[in-house]
């Protein structure tokens, strides 16, 4: 996926969503973020907006050492001074994350995600922010919107009203653990 050249201090927000669980949106989002982080010198932040912080399953280090993102959200809402570095964790690929939560993810609520994105973009620390599990009604904050569809049967029900969405079809076979789609149609983007 090619994205336009970033002017200095611009933040490009990419939203990834799938109406179905286990469609590969987290793996796709993390791979996209890690690729950007490794191929450029631009800092990239991964944000999970899903119900639970399941991305921790794909991490190479424990997130327990980070400071809670609930504290970060609280400081942003209360307009207290906050230092973004305190809340960040960087993996071995150069992708930044916020500390995961063991229960429901506080960023699955629109009002908190919106305030967090606004607060972070004002700091101008990141060239890219990738929102995994983006809510369909929040797509106005994203420069690029990506949907993941993981099954031919679901594709016919996949109704994205906004033509600005990039659709990624993930038809790899889950049974035999191969990532090779069964036909050329599967490569459509």
C-alpha positions, -999 to 999 in steps of 0.1 A, spaced: 0 0 0 14 33 -10 8 64 10 15 100 1 46 118 12 44 132 47 52 168 53 74 173 84 54 168 116 23 155 98 6 125 113 -11 101 90 -38 80 107 -47 46 93 -79 29 105 -82 -9 101 -115 -25 108 -133 -58 102 -169 -65 112 -159 -101 122 -135 -114 148 -105 -135 139 -103 -120 104 -66 -111 106 -70 -73 112 -47 -73 143 -19 -93 124 -24 -70 94 -23 -38 115 8 -49 134 26 -61 102 18 -28 85 31 -8 115 62 -29 118 69 -25 81 66 12 82 88 14 113 115 -8 98 115 7 63 114 44 74 129 65 101 94 77 110 80 68 144 48 46 141 22 41 169 -1 11 170 -34 16 189 -58 -11 196 -94 1 197 -110 -33 200 -129 -46 229 -99 -64 244 -61 -59 240 -56 -92 221 -25 -78 203 -5 -87 234 -5 -123 220 17 -111 192 42 -91 212 79 -101 217 80 -86 252 57 -82 281 36 -50 283 33 -52 320 62 -28 324 44 1 308 22 27 325 -15 23 321 -32 40 291 -61 48 315 -37 72 333 -28 87 299 -64 92 289 -72 107 324 -43 132 320 -55 142 285 -91 147 296 -81 166 328 -56 187 307 -28 177 331 7 178 317 18 144 304 49 130 288 41 105 260 73 86 264 62 74 298 33 54 282 51 40 252 66 5 247 87 -1 216 91 -36 202 121 -50 184 108 -39 150 105 -3 161 67 -2 165 54 18 195 25 5 216 5 16 246 4 -7 276 -24 -33 273 -52 -37 298 -62 -71 313 -99 -64 312 -120 -45 286 -100 -20 266 -108 16 276 -101 27 240 -130 7 227 -152 37 238 -154 63 211 -150 93 235 -117 81 249 -103 71 216 -112 104 201 -96 124 230 -64 102 229 -60 107 191 -64 144 194 -40 146 223 -13 125 206 -15 143 173 -10 176 190 23 163 203 34 156 167 55 126 178 44 101 152 44 100 114 18 72 114 -8 60 138 -25 27 130 -58 21 147 -67 -15 148 -104 -23 155 -114 12 144 -151 19 148 -170 25 115 -184 58 129 -149 70 137 -136 68 101 -136 106 99 -104 108 119 -85 85 95 -66 95 64 -68 59 51 -94 34 59 -88 -3 55 -113 -32 59 -104 -68 62 -127 -95 49 -116 -131 56 -142 -153 39 -158 -155 4 -192 -160 20 -188 -128 41 -177 -108 11 -212 -106 -3 -225 -92 30 -196 -68 34 -212 -34 29 -189 -4 32 -209 26 21 -178 49 18 -159 42 -14 -127 56 3 -121 23 21 -93 0 9 -106 -36 10 -82 -63 18 -94 -99 13 -77 -124 36 -87 -158 22 -57 -178 34 -67 -212 46 -68 -213 84 -71 -251 86 -37 -260 71 -19 -229 85 -8 -217 50 -10 -181 40 -15 -188 3 -49 -178 -10 -67 -204 -31 -73 -182 -62 -62 -150 -79 -93 -132 -68 -81 -134 -32 -54 -109 -39 -78 -81 -46 -72 -48 -27 
